[in-house]
């Protein structure tokens, strides 16, 4: 797609500073951009690249003040990062439009399955008995849709996705490679006499609402009874474990390698960092923010709380405690010195 800076500015409500006829054909990173590309500056750490970039145009905030001359055309916008997202979706749609919307001869679709209009099913994918797939959904190669699973409209499932029996995925969801929805929860009953564990059947399902995106190799276990629920707008990174009967509120985001234990409930608009562990049966209030590698061991009732450390504590307390911890060898050495001095007297 080729477009002038002026035409793009009209699309994204930007103010042009420089050559309005500059041709833009693709987005690029600011440190690698060349002629015909558009890039952006949202993080001040990258400002030096602005003065040497080969890009034809750069998105900047309306209040940005350059410290030296800029060769590229500047497009000033209210929200740089949000505009980048919109811009990438425009270029992404052009690529997605090339997808073959057909059912591969090498795919299996059960006779009792319901397939909507404009659906793609890739090579060696399987849609099971009683399953349904909504209009406009793209299922790439080697995807498994289990019996009686329900998939909404305009979803994209990348290779290796597994939606197991009876699980539900809403509209406009993106599931990246090797996501597993509906594997058995980790439920076992210990026998005190023998020390053996007996499997507890997991007879519930998983319900994923609309506009959810799930990163590669993330797993969401089915409920023991009832449903594991992922509400609308949730974004999950790669390699996350969501256990049975967990509920995650609207527009919550969770970074990679986090683990949420069984029956935990996470509120709306929470932000959970990478490698965070959340103990079972905990409830996190709306807007909770958890620093990377923290361990949440009990419920958080205060909306908007910021947490860090393991076991968790309020983030300001964590920073103060960590500052002391870093200096602990020095403090101990000084304390021992004082003790020795006092013992002499």
Buried (B, 14 or more C-beta within 10 A) or exposed (E): EEBBBBEBBEEBEBEBBBBBEBBBEEBBEBEEBEEBBBBBBBEEEBBEBBEEBBBBBBBBBEEBEBEEEBBBBBBBBEBBEEBBEEBEEBBEEEEEEEEEEEBBEEBBBBEEBBBBEEBBBBEBBBBBEBBBBBEBBBBBBBBBBBBBBBBBBBBBBBBBBBBBBBBBBBBBBBBBBBBBBBBBBBBEEEEEEEEEEEEBEBEBBBBBBBBBBBBBBBBBBBBBEBBBBBBBBBBBBBBBBBBBBBBBBBBBBBBBBBBBBBBBBBBBBBBBBBBBBBBBEBBBBBBBBBBBBBBBEEEBEEBEBBBBBBEBBBBEEBBEEEEEEEEEEEEEEEEEEEEEEEEEE
